[in-house]
Amino acid sequence: MTHDATSAPEVSPYVSAERELEALGYKQELNRGLSVIGTIALSLSDITPTASLLVIGPVVIATAGTASVWSYLLGGFIALNVALCMGELGSMFPVAGGLYSIVTRVLGRPIGFLALLDYVGQAVFLPASIALGIGTYISSLFPTISTNVAATVIMVAVTLIALIRINQNAIITGIFLLLELAVVSSMAVAGFTHWRQPFSILSHPVMTNGRGGLTGVGVSLVIAAIATALFSVNGYDSAINFSEETEGEASHVGQAVVIAASTGIFFELVPFIAIVFGAGSLAAFLASATPLTDAVGGAFGSGFKNVVTVGAIIAIFNASLAITLQFARVMFASGRDRAWPGPISDAFAQVWGATRAPWVATLFVGVLASALCLQGKLATVVTFTAVLIIVLYALIAISALVSHRTQRQLPRPWRMPLFPIPPIIALAGVGIALSQQKVSDLLIVLGIFVAGAIYYGLFIYPRQDRYWYMTTNPEAELAALDNESV
């Protein structure tokens, strides 16, 4: 493990996450009832390998054809380096606001507010993008059921369950996660035991031409699909969002981020590669709306395909629940940090006494996602959300580099290996991926940031003594940690 010469000095090996939270100026309001294993289970459910493969995977395949294997490999490599940055920074700032809290404390309040808006956009669109996927698979079993209606019903159910205690939600998601990993493992077996395609589909990749035939894939499409592949393995940041509910050391937050990311990426990459090479008719596979389950059906029959489809529905439900839980914490933290006008901030910061769940924030995420499910189309939601995700990844990579310069004296309970290589790789990767995104998606994100900058300048800046305040003084934080560490 190597670090720059200006790294923070060694500190006590044990730094309580709860005391570190207090040192950052917050009271313990949420229920700190999650074990580290529970946090990893929730984070893995947020990544949701099965749901991501079956919902996001087809979008990657539609974009890059057989070259989607390269997109997934590159996306997984970039994501792992992003996770290393998140792990270190999350252990320094174990706050429910997660990535926006980190960016604010490293890059300053104005940029941090834009990171919050990025997160809010994800809070609305990410749960809906996964729920719309469940509608697709329900419709494949029951063609008369509307995709949008099925997705909406699922989101309403998810929202209600998300209101119970976090440790109970961890048990629910943990059970579903075991079923999910069994499903995704069976997909890998189906591919590896029915290997039909040559390695030339990678050296000379092809995609559907829309008329039942095949056409070549250019490098630009491979790069464009990286963003969606990053979306597919996204979710490990939720370990930071659940940090105020995780017991034990602050270093556990960093460990949970990296373990969840590594496990989730593995359980996506291996089955995806196996299924692509196990496809029977390449033209039919690449043109299908549900290529992965089709390939499983081709290998083991329609009965097994239906079993996998049911497993996919369970996995997608589990993912929707974990994602809703995560972003409810983000909205709760934004209210506590007074990002919005007084009554709105007060509402988001409300915690339900019986369960200690952020109930208004949960309803906000669930209701908006449900409304989007009634109107949205999966591909549109996925590509737009992918841009939001990689922009925030870029800010985290920059924060990792800047923090080692400007916050040298702050303790880092969990340290990334090989600094500064991970943030440099992450920043280069997301920059290349951004360069190939649709102009319309980039303009939407730019519009969000412009609107946010106007709001910040007109509302927050003149009232910065009362709004969007949080401890940003490294010396004060360090002094508090020295006094409170166990």
Helices and strands as residue ranges (DSSP letters): H 17-23, H 36-47, H 49-51, I 52-56, H 57-64, G 65-67, H 68-92, H 99-107, H 109-141, H 147-161, H 166-192, H 200-203, E 206-208, E 214-216, H 219-232, H 238-241, G 243-245, H 251-277, H 282-287, H 291-300, H 302-336, H 342-348, H 359-375, H 378-406, H 421-434, H 439-455, I 456-460, G 461-463, H 474-484
